[in-house]
Amino acid sequence: MLTAIVLIHTAADRIPEVATAIAEVPHVSEVYSVTGEVDLIALVRVREHEQLADVIADQISKVEGVERTETFIAFRAYSKNDLAAAFALGLED
């Protein structure tokens, strides 16, 4: 599974409508409105690298109100649960 983090700049008066439309795009797992330099952050999860272009360039970037996007592709995921499991390796009974 590939995960992409998409930073999305929108028209300020359209953030809720744009977020709702992006959340309906297949393979978008979550959309967050955020503070800072971008308006929305979307998480995209696909099985094939080629699907990223379909989802991000062909769908998300064409949602009315999206001004531009910037995409980051995740290499590896870390979480508290993953780290706890890693530190417990070899401690099983």
Biopython code that builds the backbone (N, CA, C, O; Angstrom):
import numpy as np
from Bio.PDB.StructureBuilder import StructureBuilder

atoms = [
    (1, "MET", "N", (0.840, -1.179, 0.000)),
    (1, "MET", "CA", (0.000, 0.000, 0.000)),
    (1, "MET", "C", (0.885, 1.241, 0.000)),
    (1, "MET", "O", (1.789, 1.354, 0.827)),
    (2, "LEU", "N", (0.637, 2.163, -0.908)),
    (2, "LEU", "CA", (1.347, 3.431, -0.978)),
    (2, "LEU", "C", (0.499, 4.520, -0.333)),
    (2, "LEU", "O", (-0.715, 4.575, -0.532)),
    (3, "THR", "N", (1.143, 5.379, 0.434)),
    (3, "THR", "CA", (0.441, 6.499, 1.058)),
    (3, "THR", "C", (1.054, 7.792, 0.563)),
    (3, "THR", "O", (2.275, 7.953, 0.561)),
    (4, "ALA", "N", (0.201, 8.711, 0.145)),
    (4, "ALA", "CA", (0.637, 10.047, -0.248)),
    (4, "ALA", "C", (-0.048, 11.059, 0.646)),
    (4, "ALA", "O", (-1.234, 10.939, 0.952)),
    (5, "ILE", "N", (0.710, 12.052, 1.060)),
    (5, "ILE", "CA", (0.180, 13.158, 1.839)),
    (5, "ILE", "C", (0.098, 14.336, 0.870)),
    (5, "ILE", "O", (1.108, 14.767, 0.314)),
    (6, "VAL", "N", (-1.116, 14.848, 0.675)),
    (6, "VAL", "CA", (-1.334, 15.903, -0.316)),
    (6, "VAL", "C", (-1.698, 17.192, 0.397)),
    (6, "VAL", "O", (-2.717, 17.268, 1.084)),
    (7, "LEU", "N", (-0.848, 18.216, 0.228)),
    (7, "LEU", "CA", (-1.116, 19.538, 0.762)),
    (7, "LEU", "C", (-1.921, 20.290, -0.286)),
    (7, "LEU", "O", (-1.549, 20.323, -1.459)),
    (8, "ILE", "N", (-3.019, 20.892, 0.136)),
    (8, "ILE", "CA", (-3.950, 21.488, -0.819)),
    (8, "ILE", "C", (-4.220, 22.942, -0.462)),
    (8, "ILE", "O", (-4.607, 23.261, 0.662)),
    (9, "HIS", "N", (-4.007, 23.817, -1.440)),
    (9, "HIS", "CA", (-4.342, 25.231, -1.313)),
    (9, "HIS", "C", (-5.688, 25.435, -1.997)),
    (9, "HIS", "O", (-5.895, 24.999, -3.129)),
    (10, "THR", "N", (-6.597, 26.103, -1.294)),
    (10, "THR", "CA", (-7.944, 26.314, -1.832)),
    (10, "THR", "C", (-8.332, 27.782, -1.732)),
    (10, "THR", "O", (-7.656, 28.583, -1.085)),
    (11, "ALA", "N", (-9.424, 28.110, -2.381)),
    (11, "ALA", "CA", (-10.037, 29.406, -2.167)),
    (11, "ALA", "C", (-10.537, 29.417, -0.725)),
    (11, "ALA", "O", (-11.230, 28.491, -0.303)),
    (12, "ALA", "N", (-10.192, 30.452, 0.030)),
    (12, "ALA", "CA", (-10.487, 30.484, 1.471)),
    (12, "ALA", "C", (-11.971, 30.338, 1.783)),
    (12, "ALA", "O", (-12.333, 29.745, 2.799)),
    (13, "ASP", "N", (-12.819, 30.864, 0.937)),
    (13, "ASP", "CA", (-14.256, 30.805, 1.210)),
    (13, "ASP", "C", (-14.888, 29.484, 0.800)),
    (13, "ASP", "O", (-16.095, 29.300, 0.953)),
    (14, "ARG", "N", (-14.081, 28.561, 0.279)),
    (14, "ARG", "CA", (-14.622, 27.284, -0.199)),
    (14, "ARG", "C", (-14.049, 26.071, 0.524)),
    (14, "ARG", "O", (-14.262, 24.939, 0.088)),
    (15, "ILE", "N", (-13.329, 26.284, 1.613)),
    (15, "ILE", "CA", (-12.647, 25.169, 2.284)),
    (15, "ILE", "C", (-13.591, 24.020, 2.645)),
    (15, "ILE", "O", (-13.273, 22.878, 2.316)),
    (16, "PRO", "N", (-14.728, 24.249, 3.298)),
    (16, "PRO", "CA", (-15.592, 23.113, 3.660)),
    (16, "PRO", "C", (-16.123, 22.349, 2.443)),
    (16, "PRO", "O", (-16.174, 21.119, 2.458)),
    (17, "GLU", "N", (-16.516, 23.068, 1.399)),
    (17, "GLU", "CA", (-17.042, 22.404, 0.198)),
    (17, "GLU", "C", (-15.958, 21.617, -0.530)),
    (17, "GLU", "O", (-16.200, 20.508, -1.007)),
    (18, "VAL", "N", (-14.765, 22.194, -0.613)),
    (18, "VAL", "CA", (-13.645, 21.509, -1.267)),
    (18, "VAL", "C", (-13.262, 20.268, -0.471)),
    (18, "VAL", "O", (-13.042, 19.206, -1.053)),
    (19, "ALA", "N", (-13.179, 20.387, 0.846)),
    (19, "ALA", "CA", (-12.826, 19.244, 1.697)),
    (19, "ALA", "C", (-13.832, 18.116, 1.536)),
    (19, "ALA", "O", (-13.450, 16.949, 1.437)),
    (20, "THR", "N", (-15.114, 18.455, 1.508)),
    (20, "THR", "CA", (-16.155, 17.440, 1.340)),
    (20, "THR", "C", (-16.042, 16.751, -0.017)),
    (20, "THR", "O", (-16.175, 15.530, -0.105)),
    (21, "ALA", "N", (-15.800, 17.520, -1.067)),
    (21, "ALA", "CA", (-15.665, 16.943, -2.411)),
    (21, "ALA", "C", (-14.442, 16.036, -2.498)),
    (21, "ALA", "O", (-14.515, 14.963, -3.098)),
    (22, "ILE", "N", (-13.326, 16.446, -1.912)),
    (22, "ILE", "CA", (-12.106, 15.627, -1.945)),
    (22, "ILE", "C", (-12.299, 14.347, -1.141)),
    (22, "ILE", "O", (-11.811, 13.289, -1.538)),
    (23, "ALA", "N", (-12.999, 14.429, -0.029)),
    (23, "ALA", "CA", (-13.242, 13.242, 0.799)),
    (23, "ALA", "C", (-14.035, 12.181, 0.045)),
    (23, "ALA", "O", (-13.969, 11.002, 0.393)),
    (24, "GLU", "N", (-14.777, 12.577, -0.971)),
    (24, "GLU", "CA", (-15.563, 11.631, -1.777)),
    (24, "GLU", "C", (-14.750, 10.960, -2.886)),
    (24, "GLU", "O", (-15.225, 10.008, -3.506)),
    (25, "VAL", "N", (-13.542, 11.440, -3.140)),
    (25, "VAL", "CA", (-12.697, 10.866, -4.191)),
    (25, "VAL", "C", (-12.222, 9.482, -3.747)),
    (25, "VAL", "O", (-11.703, 9.334, -2.640)),
    (26, "PRO", "N", (-12.392, 8.467, -4.597)),
    (26, "PRO", "CA", (-11.898, 7.130, -4.236)),
    (26, "PRO", "C", (-10.403, 7.159, -3.904)),
    (26, "PRO", "O", (-9.630, 7.859, -4.558)),
    (27, "HIS", "N", (-10.013, 6.412, -2.910)),
    (27, "HIS", "CA", (-8.643, 6.270, -2.409)),
    (27, "HIS", "C", (-8.211, 7.408, -1.498)),
    (27, "HIS", "O", (-7.088, 7.388, -0.995)),
    (28, "VAL", "N", (-9.067, 8.402, -1.270)),
    (28, "VAL", "CA", (-8.770, 9.426, -0.272)),
    (28, "VAL", "C", (-9.315, 8.892, 1.045)),
    (28, "VAL", "O", (-10.523, 8.711, 1.196)),
    (29, "SER", "N", (-8.417, 8.640, 2.004)),
    (29, "SER", "CA", (-8.866, 8.054, 3.266)),
    (29, "SER", "C", (-9.273, 9.113, 4.282)),
    (29, "SER", "O", (-10.163, 8.876, 5.099)),
    (30, "GLU", "N", (-8.631, 10.277, 4.242)),
    (30, "GLU", "CA", (-8.922, 11.328, 5.210)),
    (30, "GLU", "C", (-8.605, 12.684, 4.601)),
    (30, "GLU", "O", (-7.708, 12.815, 3.767)),
    (31, "VAL", "N", (-9.356, 13.685, 5.032)),
    (31, "VAL", "CA", (-9.078, 15.075, 4.659)),
    (31, "VAL", "C", (-9.165, 15.910, 5.931)),
    (31, "VAL", "O", (-10.135, 15.809, 6.682)),
    (32, "TYR", "N", (-8.152, 16.732, 6.171)),
    (32, "TYR", "CA", (-8.109, 17.587, 7.350)),
    (32, "TYR", "C", (-8.041, 19.048, 6.931)),
    (32, "TYR", "O", (-7.279, 19.395, 6.028)),
    (33, "SER", "N", (-8.822, 19.905, 7.571)),
    (33, "SER", "CA", (-8.589, 21.341, 7.444)),
    (33, "SER", "C", (-7.560, 21.674, 8.513)),
    (33, "SER", "O", (-7.641, 21.186, 9.640)),
    (34, "VAL", "N", (-6.591, 22.511, 8.151)),
    (34, "VAL", "CA", (-5.460, 22.759, 9.044)),
    (34, "VAL", "C", (-5.114, 24.244, 9.086)),
    (34, "VAL", "O", (-5.553, 25.029, 8.246)),
    (35, "THR", "N", (-4.321, 24.601, 10.083)),
    (35, "THR", "CA", (-3.769, 25.942, 10.140)),
    (35, "THR", "C", (-2.417, 25.928, 9.442)),
    (35, "THR", "O", (-1.833, 24.865, 9.234)),
    (36, "GLY", "N", (-1.929, 27.087, 9.087)),
    (36, "GLY", "CA", (-0.607, 27.158, 8.475)),
    (36, "GLY", "C", (-0.684, 27.597, 7.032)),
    (36, "GLY", "O", (-1.626, 28.275, 6.624)),
    (37, "GLU", "N", (0.304, 27.209, 6.272)),
    (37, "GLU", "CA", (0.438, 27.678, 4.895)),
    (37, "GLU", "C", (-0.493, 26.986, 3.907)),
    (37, "GLU", "O", (-0.706, 27.491, 2.805)),
    (38, "VAL", "N", (-1.045, 25.850, 4.280)),
    (38, "VAL", "CA", (-1.997, 25.162, 3.401)),
    (38, "VAL", "C", (-3.362, 25.137, 4.072)),
    (38, "VAL", "O", (-3.484, 25.368, 5.275)),
    (39, "ASP", "N", (-4.377, 24.856, 3.282)),
    (39, "ASP", "CA", (-5.743, 24.861, 3.804)),
    (39, "ASP", "C", (-6.232, 23.468, 4.179)),
    (39, "ASP", "O", (-6.951, 23.299, 5.164)),
    (40, "LEU", "N", (-5.837, 22.471, 3.387)),
    (40, "LEU", "CA", (-6.283, 21.097, 3.602)),
    (40, "LEU", "C", (-5.111, 20.148, 3.445)),
    (40, "LEU", "O", (-4.162, 20.422, 2.711)),
    (41, "ILE", "N", (-5.191, 19.030, 4.145)),
    (41, "ILE", "CA", (-4.253, 17.922, 3.935)),
    (41, "ILE", "C", (-5.084, 16.672, 3.720)),
    (41, "ILE", "O", (-5.962, 16.350, 4.520)),
    (42, "ALA", "N", (-4.796, 15.966, 2.624)),
    (42, "ALA", "CA", (-5.505, 14.725, 2.313)),
    (42, "ALA", "C", (-4.519, 13.568, 2.347)),
    (42, "ALA", "O", (-3.371, 13.701, 1.924)),
    (43, "LEU", "N", (-4.982, 12.432, 2.856)),
    (43, "LEU", "CA", (-4.207, 11.192, 2.808)),
    (43, "LEU", "C", (-4.792, 10.322, 1.709)),
    (43, "LEU", "O", (-5.989, 10.036, 1.689)),
    (44, "VAL", "N", (-3.926, 9.908, 0.796)),
    (44, "VAL", "CA", (-4.328, 9.064, -0.330)),
    (44, "VAL", "C", (-3.618, 7.734, -0.182)),
    (44, "VAL", "O", (-2.404, 7.688, 0.016)),
    (45, "ARG", "N", (-4.380, 6.645, -0.279)),
    (45, "ARG", "CA", (-3.802, 5.304, -0.145)),
    (45, "ARG", "C", (-4.183, 4.477, -1.369)),
    (45, "ARG", "O", (-5.362, 4.260, -1.648)),
    (46, "VAL", "N", (-3.154, 4.018, -2.097)),
    (46, "VAL", "CA", (-3.373, 3.243, -3.315)),
    (46, "VAL", "C", (-2.465, 2.017, -3.319)),
    (46, "VAL", "O", (-1.503, 1.940, -2.554)),
    (47, "ARG", "N", (-2.779, 1.074, -4.178)),
    (47, "ARG", "CA", (-1.959, -0.138, -4.294)),
    (47, "ARG", "C", (-0.836, 0.022, -5.323)),
    (47, "ARG", "O", (0.244, -0.541, -5.148)),
    (48, "GLU", "N", (-1.078, 0.767, -6.370)),
    (48, "GLU", "CA", (-0.121, 0.919, -7.470)),
    (48, "GLU", "C", (0.326, 2.372, -7.582)),
    (48, "GLU", "O", (-0.484, 3.288, -7.439)),
    (49, "HIS", "N", (1.607, 2.580, -7.834)),
    (49, "HIS", "CA", (2.159, 3.928, -7.969)),
    (49, "HIS", "C", (1.412, 4.741, -9.036)),
    (49, "HIS", "O", (1.163, 5.932, -8.850)),
    (50, "GLU", "N", (1.062, 4.104, -10.137)),
    (50, "GLU", "CA", (0.389, 4.785, -11.233)),
    (50, "GLU", "C", (-0.964, 5.355, -10.814)),
    (50, "GLU", "O", (-1.428, 6.331, -11.404)),
    (51, "GLN", "N", (-1.594, 4.769, -9.816)),
    (51, "GLN", "CA", (-2.893, 5.258, -9.347)),
    (51, "GLN", "C", (-2.788, 6.640, -8.715)),
    (51, "GLN", "O", (-3.779, 7.367, -8.657)),
    (52, "LEU", "N", (-1.608, 7.011, -8.244)),
    (52, "LEU", "CA", (-1.451, 8.323, -7.626)),
    (52, "LEU", "C", (-1.778, 9.433, -8.615)),
    (52, "LEU", "O", (-2.426, 10.415, -8.251)),
    (53, "ALA", "N", (-1.344, 9.292, -9.841)),
    (53, "ALA", "CA", (-1.655, 10.305, -10.861)),
    (53, "ALA", "C", (-3.151, 10.369, -11.113)),
    (53, "ALA", "O", (-3.710, 11.456, -11.265)),
    (54, "ASP", "N", (-3.802, 9.216, -11.159)),
    (54, "ASP", "CA", (-5.249, 9.193, -11.375)),
    (54, "ASP", "C", (-5.975, 9.934, -10.256)),
    (54, "ASP", "O", (-6.880, 10.726, -10.517)),
    (55, "VAL", "N", (-5.582, 9.680, -9.024)),
    (55, "VAL", "CA", (-6.279, 10.261, -7.880)),
    (55, "VAL", "C", (-5.918, 11.729, -7.698)),
    (55, "VAL", "O", (-6.804, 12.570, -7.546)),
    (56, "ILE", "N", (-4.618, 12.047, -7.711)),
    (56, "ILE", "CA", (-4.190, 13.405, -7.365)),
    (56, "ILE", "C", (-4.309, 14.357, -8.556)),
    (56, "ILE", "O", (-4.977, 15.386, -8.461)),
    (57, "ALA", "N", (-3.673, 14.023, -9.661)),
    (57, "ALA", "CA", (-3.680, 14.944, -10.806)),
    (57, "ALA", "C", (-5.010, 14.964, -11.536)),
    (57, "ALA", "O", (-5.460, 16.023, -11.973)),
    (58, "ASP", "N", (-5.642, 13.813, -11.673)),
    (58, "ASP", "CA", (-6.870, 13.746, -12.473)),
    (58, "ASP", "C", (-8.143, 13.998, -11.676)),
    (58, "ASP", "O", (-9.176, 14.318, -12.264)),
    (59, "GLN", "N", (-8.096, 13.864, -10.355)),
    (59, "GLN", "CA", (-9.318, 14.059, -9.578)),
    (59, "GLN", "C", (-9.200, 15.181, -8.545)),
    (59, "GLN", "O", (-9.949, 16.155, -8.607)),
    (60, "ILE", "N", (-8.278, 15.056, -7.604)),
    (60, "ILE", "CA", (-8.182, 16.068, -6.542)),
    (60, "ILE", "C", (-7.894, 17.448, -7.119)),
    (60, "ILE", "O", (-8.564, 18.418, -6.763)),
    (61, "SER", "N", (-6.908, 17.547, -8.002)),
    (61, "SER", "CA", (-6.524, 18.865, -8.515)),
    (61, "SER", "C", (-7.607, 19.506, -9.379)),
    (61, "SER", "O", (-7.554, 20.705, -9.652)),
    (62, "LYS", "N", (-8.588, 18.713, -9.808)),
    (62, "LYS", "CA", (-9.662, 19.235, -10.651)),
    (62, "LYS", "C", (-10.934, 19.561, -9.872)),
    (62, "LYS", "O", (-11.924, 19.999, -10.458)),
    (63, "VAL", "N", (-10.913, 19.351, -8.557)),
    (63, "VAL", "CA", (-12.059, 19.734, -7.730)),
    (63, "VAL", "C", (-12.166, 21.261, -7.768)),
    (63, "VAL", "O", (-11.167, 21.961, -7.599)),
    (64, "GLU", "N", (-13.359, 21.762, -7.987)),
    (64, "GLU", "CA", (-13.560, 23.201, -8.038)),
    (64, "GLU", "C", (-13.167, 23.837, -6.713)),
    (64, "GLU", "O", (-13.623, 23.413, -5.651)),
    (65, "GLY", "N", (-12.318, 24.857, -6.785)),
    (65, "GLY", "CA", (-11.828, 25.531, -5.588)),
    (65, "GLY", "C", (-10.402, 25.156, -5.234)),
    (65, "GLY", "O", (-9.765, 25.869, -4.459)),
    (66, "VAL", "N", (-9.873, 24.056, -5.776)),
    (66, "VAL", "CA", (-8.478, 23.682, -5.531)),
    (66, "VAL", "C", (-7.599, 24.582, -6.396)),
    (66, "VAL", "O", (-7.752, 24.631, -7.617)),
    (67, "GLU", "N", (-6.688, 25.283, -5.754)),
    (67, "GLU", "CA", (-5.795, 26.190, -6.474)),
    (67, "GLU", "C", (-4.481, 25.514, -6.851)),
    (67, "GLU", "O", (-3.971, 25.710, -7.954)),
    (68, "ARG", "N", (-3.938, 24.724, -5.939)),
    (68, "ARG", "CA", (-2.726, 23.940, -6.237)),
    (68, "ARG", "C", (-2.528, 22.887, -5.169)),
    (68, "ARG", "O", (-3.094, 22.963, -4.078)),
    (69, "THR", "N", (-1.712, 21.904, -5.506)),
    (69, "THR", "CA", (-1.411, 20.822, -4.567)),
    (69, "THR", "C", (0.092, 20.598, -4.516)),
    (69, "THR", "O", (0.828, 20.967, -5.431)),
    (70, "GLU", "N", (0.526, 19.986, -3.428)),
    (70, "GLU", "CA", (1.908, 19.541, -3.270)),
    (70, "GLU", "C", (1.837, 18.171, -2.627)),
    (70, "GLU", "O", (1.162, 17.993, -1.613)),
    (71, "THR", "N", (2.528, 17.203, -3.207)),
    (71, "THR", "CA", (2.383, 15.819, -2.772)),
    (71, "THR", "C", (3.681, 15.275, -2.195)),
    (71, "THR", "O", (4.766, 15.492, -2.734)),
    (72, "PHE", "N", (3.539, 14.562, -1.084)),
    (72, "PHE", "CA", (4.658, 13.867, -0.443)),
    (72, "PHE", "C", (4.301, 12.386, -0.396)),
    (72, "PHE", "O", (3.215, 12.025, 0.058)),
    (73, "ILE", "N", (5.202, 11.528, -0.860)),
    (73, "ILE", "CA", (4.964, 10.085, -0.832)),
    (73, "ILE", "C", (5.695, 9.501, 0.375)),
    (73, "ILE", "O", (6.896, 9.707, 0.555)),
    (74, "ALA", "N", (4.952, 8.776, 1.188)),
    (74, "ALA", "CA", (5.521, 8.202, 2.406)),
    (74, "ALA", "C", (6.376, 6.985, 2.072)),
    (74, "ALA", "O", (5.992, 6.152, 1.251)),
    (75, "PHE", "N", (7.527, 6.890, 2.709)),
    (75, "PHE", "CA", (8.394, 5.715, 2.574)),
    (75, "PHE", "C", (8.045, 4.652, 3.606)),
    (75, "PHE", "O", (7.946, 3.468, 3.285)),
    (76, "ARG", "N", (7.861, 5.087, 4.845)),
    (76, "ARG", "CA", (7.645, 4.169, 5.948)),
    (76, "ARG", "C", (6.755, 4.859, 6.976)),
    (76, "ARG", "O", (6.824, 6.076, 7.149)),
    (77, "ALA", "N", (5.934, 4.088, 7.644)),
    (77, "ALA", "CA", (5.055, 4.641, 8.682)),
    (77, "ALA", "C", (5.598, 4.273, 10.055)),
    (77, "ALA", "O", (6.058, 3.153, 10.277)),
    (78, "TYR", "N", (5.537, 5.220, 10.958)),
    (78, "TYR", "CA", (5.929, 4.991, 12.344)),
    (78, "TYR", "C", (4.762, 5.407, 13.225)),
    (78, "TYR", "O", (4.132, 6.439, 12.994)),
    (79, "SER", "N", (4.483, 4.603, 14.224)),
    (79, "SER", "CA", (3.455, 4.968, 15.188)),
    (79, "SER", "C", (3.859, 4.404, 16.539)),
    (79, "SER", "O", (4.743, 3.552, 16.630)),
    (80, "LYS", "N", (3.207, 4.884, 17.581)),
    (80, "LYS", "CA", (3.512, 4.391, 18.920)),
    (80, "LYS", "C", (3.299, 2.879, 18.988)),
    (80, "LYS", "O", (4.079, 2.171, 19.625)),
    (81, "ASN", "N", (2.250, 2.385, 18.336)),
    (81, "ASN", "CA", (1.980, 0.948, 18.343)),
    (81, "ASN", "C", (3.071, 0.182, 17.621)),
    (81, "ASN", "O", (3.490, -0.877, 18.087)),
    (82, "ASP", "N", (3.542, 0.697, 16.486)),
    (82, "ASP", "CA", (4.615, 0.029, 15.749)),
    (82, "ASP", "C", (5.896, -0.001, 16.571)),
    (82, "ASP", "O", (6.584, -1.021, 16.607)),
    (83, "LEU", "N", (6.225, 1.114, 17.236)),
    (83, "LEU", "CA", (7.448, 1.172, 18.032)),
    (83, "LEU", "C", (7.372, 0.237, 19.229)),
    (83, "LEU", "O", (8.365, -0.407, 19.566)),
    (84, "ALA", "N", (6.228, 0.150, 19.872)),
    (84, "ALA", "CA", (6.062, -0.764, 21.007)),
    (84, "ALA", "C", (6.257, -2.202, 20.558)),
    (84, "ALA", "O", (6.893, -2.985, 21.263)),
    (85, "ALA", "N", (5.730, -2.556, 19.419)),
    (85, "ALA", "CA", (5.894, -3.910, 18.885)),
    (85, "ALA", "C", (7.356, -4.180, 18.553)),
    (85, "ALA", "O", (7.854, -5.278, 18.801)),
    (86, "ALA", "N", (8.049, -3.191, 17.993)),
    (86, "ALA", "CA", (9.451, -3.382, 17.625)),
    (86, "ALA", "C", (10.321, -3.590, 18.860)),
    (86, "ALA", "O", (11.208, -4.443, 18.852)),
    (87, "PHE", "N", (10.080, -2.826, 19.916)),
    (87, "PHE", "CA", (10.862, -2.977, 21.143)),
    (87, "PHE", "C", (10.546, -4.266, 21.880)),
    (87, "PHE", "O", (11.341, -4.721, 22.703)),
    (88, "ALA", "N", (9.399, -4.858, 21.598)),
    (88, "ALA", "CA", (9.011, -6.099, 22.273)),
    (88, "ALA", "C", (9.531, -7.336, 21.536)),
    (88, "ALA", "O", (9.357, -8.456, 22.017)),
    (89, "LEU", "N", (10.164, -7.149, 20.378)),
    (89, "LEU", "CA", (10.677, -8.301, 19.644)),
    (89, "LEU", "C", (11.657, -9.086, 20.500)),
    (89, "LEU", "O", (12.536, -8.507, 21.139)),
    (90, "GLY", "N", (11.509, -10.385, 20.513)),
    (90, "GLY", "CA", (12.399, -11.250, 21.272)),
    (90, "GLY", "C", (12.021, -11.402, 22.731)),
    (90, "GLY", "O", (12.673, -12.141, 23.468)),
    (91, "LEU", "N", (10.965, -10.705, 23.160)),
    (91, "LEU", "CA", (10.551, -10.793, 24.557)),
    (91, "LEU", "C", (9.366, -11.718, 24.741)),
    (91, "LEU", "O", (8.829, -11.841, 25.841)),
    (92, "GLU", "N", (8.955, -12.375, 23.648)),
    (92, "GLU", "CA", (7.810, -13.281, 23.758)),
    (92, "GLU", "C", (8.179, -14.502, 24.612)),
    (92, "GLU", "O", (9.338, -14.915, 24.660)),
    (93, "ASP", "N", (7.182, -15.060, 25.275)),
    (93, "ASP", "CA", (7.422, -16.263, 26.090)),
    (93, "ASP", "C", (7.638, -17.477, 25.242)),
    (93, "ASP", "O", (7.852, -18.568, 25.771)),
]
sb = StructureBuilder()
sb.init_structure("model")
sb.init_model(0)
sb.init_chain("A")
sb.init_seg("    ")
for serial, (resi, resn, name, xyz) in enumerate(atoms, 1):
    if name == "N":
        sb.init_residue(resn, " ", resi, " ")
    sb.init_atom(name, np.array(xyz, "f"), 0.0, 1.0, " ", f" {name:<3s}", serial, name[0])
structure = sb.get_structure()
